[in-house]
């Protein structure tokens, strides 16, 4: 088969943006000299779309680097600052690709483990913004306008926040964007290597975060329907692509392999199918998932206005209105791409609305879609300006005006997203530790435990202390305390620190709770927005163990 196959609606897809080069005239000696230089020849060999993507990556990365969180955080964010460096197993769903990449970044000779982990998020988020440029140019957008949209995405509130803290969400967006881009390349050029690479990227996306399953099957479906006649003739190519996808997903084997190294008291459960599958599928969170009822569709529909409001608040009206307009334009020009991107965005909103409802990173791919559609709208608008005012277009590059949008969004978000002076996480552990006597044991909860563990186990603060959670097999502690709390309390001073008094209820029948100082605490966020009392636990003789 030769040429470009027709899509599912019988029309050819929009051709990628193609550059038009003009040789410098003889009157500009400087231009001629530069064109003849090796640097110019090297730059000319790089496609303009790639140059735009590289430029967006560079600018976004500099912004993220300047505003990066310098030290430890709380909760999941703190966990991901040291568990990958230790090649440990994090909270569900395991995130093996992120753990392995986190280990590589932990070896960089710069800053602390926490800073290096945050740096991985910055690189991944900058890569996602660059990928938006490549997707947009594949849809016929000129590189400058695609770059403006990519930079706008980079400085929107949600992605910027993910870039400043260590977690796998920026990498999730980058890999999903790479899968979407590869699908567009395959559709236009039909090279076997593009489909094979797409299969591998899809597997890696799933190995990083199971949230990729809300996007990857949609892309696969559209690729299969669009190229059904070609793929029917090449079944071996489909098998090879699927095998590469499985190779990517096989990174989940890291979990049982790591469990083999022990210690068994913490990792033994992952050597059984029930333990492994419970972790990978997030079994403990299934009660919060509502995906299979008619009410879930209604909930998703009702969430749309709030989602749009969130998008406007974290970017601006132009970004959102431009994206909606671009969706209408693309639906007319390239129905295949418009439907695929539309379903991807709808899937993100559906799962966001029906799982907890406040995990904003579930909307990251929807942000990507809006940015790409914004680029499509910008291309249509500036193409109209060029036709309407040809003399002005010859005099000046009107599309340069599009770069004002990311500048405006960045200006509005900078203050609230600059984490470079945020030392709250660094100050929390010394504050808590200062209230504990020598050789104490502290029982606490996840958001505080991960931060305190980083300070205690990684930085070596208060080596005389031991940290403990209700779950005695908590994988984030480095010196687990064995035995019941009553036995421990007869030998060492034991304290409890929780954000809610109800968390202490299991202790009240077995211990006398002696009230201590009230301390600022984190809960479900990156800041100290709660308070809790530090209690000493004195065992009640004859009481049953909690």
Secondary structure, 3 states (H helix, E strand, C coil): CCCCCCCCCCCCCCCCCCCCCCCCCCCCHHHHHHHHCHHHHHHHHCCHHHHHHHHHHHHHHHHHHHCCCCCCCCHHHHHCCCCCCCCCCCCCCCCHHHHHHHHHHHCCCCCCHHHHHHHHHHHHHHHHHHHHHHHHHHCCCCHHHHHHHHHHHHCCHHHHHHHHCCCCHHHHHHHHHHHHHHHHHHHHHCCHHHHHHHHHHHHHHHHHCHHHHHCHHHHHHHHHHHCHHHHHHCHHHHHHHHHHHHHHHHHHHHHHHHHHCCCHHHHHHHHCHHHHHHHHHCHHHHHHECCCCHHHHHHHHHHHHHHHHHHHHHCCHHHHHHHHHHHHHHHHHCHHHHHHHHHHHHHHHHHHHCECCCCHHHHHHHHHHHHHHHHHHHHHHHHHHHHHCHHHHHHCCHHHHHHHHHHHHHHHHHHHHCCCCCCHHHHHHHHHHCCCCCCCEEEECHHHHHHHHHHHHHCCCCCCCEEECCCCCCCCCCCCCCCCHHHHHCCCCEEEECCCHHHHHHHCCCEEEEEEEEEEECCCCCCCCEEEEEEEEEECCCCCCC
